[in-house]
Amino acid sequence: MTTETGTFKWKGRLGPFDLHVSEHTFRPSTISVLLADALKVSEGDTVVDVGCGSGVLSIVAAKLGAARVYGVDAAPDVVEVASENASRHGVANITTFLQGDLFEPLPPGLQADVVIGDVSGIPDLIAAESGWFPSREGGGPRGSELPIRMLEGVQDVLRRGGRFFLPTGTLQDEAAILEKARSIFAKLTQVKERAIPLPTSLSQSAEVLQLMKDRVIDLTSRGSRKLWTARVWEGLLV
Ligand SMILES: C[S@@+](CC[C@H](N)C(=O)[O-])C[C@H]1O[C@@H](n2cnc3c(N)ncnc32)[C@H](O)[C@@H]1O
């Protein structure tokens, strides 16, 4: 995977379209594609996209009819990169991108109809080893710490009756994230599931073997390949 500035072709929902990406930008993944497919946005909705990366899901939400979309990411150049992508795709007047931690940069008192919660969520050791994240940082030692911190803040920005879209997977402490999500949402429904092969170099790494031994992550075998399972959940706040 290259981490240079360049163009990424989005082939998911409403694609194909090109996205500008820098050395700090997360390249949209299979999870991004699953999330985009799961996303339900009604005409006029206010949407928050936390962990927005290139802004891809914000752009999809805007094109699906959102009236206003706020994307937040910790990447240092998210405002420039995601704003350029929104302009390129004709949704600059609907989208606002902010740099910072989780919901912290959002306008005070904002009440969203939809929150997409796609922050980094694999164990730090796998993030460092895989190179999937330009920052090389994951979601904490078990991959669950950052998603749980995000879930703890969601009730401040999601209106009652609002929808939350959450990716999880067996490449993190999924049970801990789901326990937290179930304590917040009256209804939590799995809307997508996909088995994804783990590159052999990674599945045989000392880090992955130790995390499996510690039962933080859970891989299945198909022939000589190891796979992890990604899921997308829709939570309803009552
Ligand atoms: C799995 S990527 C998803 C990016 C984007 N949603 C997509 O589908 O391409 C997770 C994103 O979370 C961002 N992130 C990590 N820690 C964060 C934090 N504390 N607050 C906001 N964003 C964060 C990362 O920079 C990264 O862009």
The ligand as an ORCA input file, in Angstrom:
! r2SCAN-3c Opt
* xyz 0 1
  C     -10.773      3.200      9.423
  S     -10.341      4.861      9.022
  C     -11.858      5.350      8.244
  C     -11.785      6.526      7.306
  C     -13.028      6.772      6.459
  N     -14.247      6.707      7.229
  C     -13.091      5.826      5.306
  O     -14.024      5.026      5.266
  O     -12.206      5.879      4.456
  C     -10.397      5.597     10.622
  C     -10.118      7.079     10.682
  O     -10.197      7.505     12.062
  C      -9.289      8.571     12.224
  N      -9.064      8.784     13.663
  C      -8.212      8.120     14.474
  N      -8.292      8.600     15.732
  C      -9.242      9.579     15.718
  C      -9.769     10.446     16.716
  N      -9.360     10.369     17.983
  N     -10.701     11.350     16.346
  C     -11.110     11.417     15.043
  N     -10.641     10.610     14.065
  C      -9.725      9.705     14.399
  C      -8.076      8.153     11.431
  O      -7.252      9.247     11.107
  C      -8.725      7.501     10.200
  O      -8.858      8.409      9.140
*
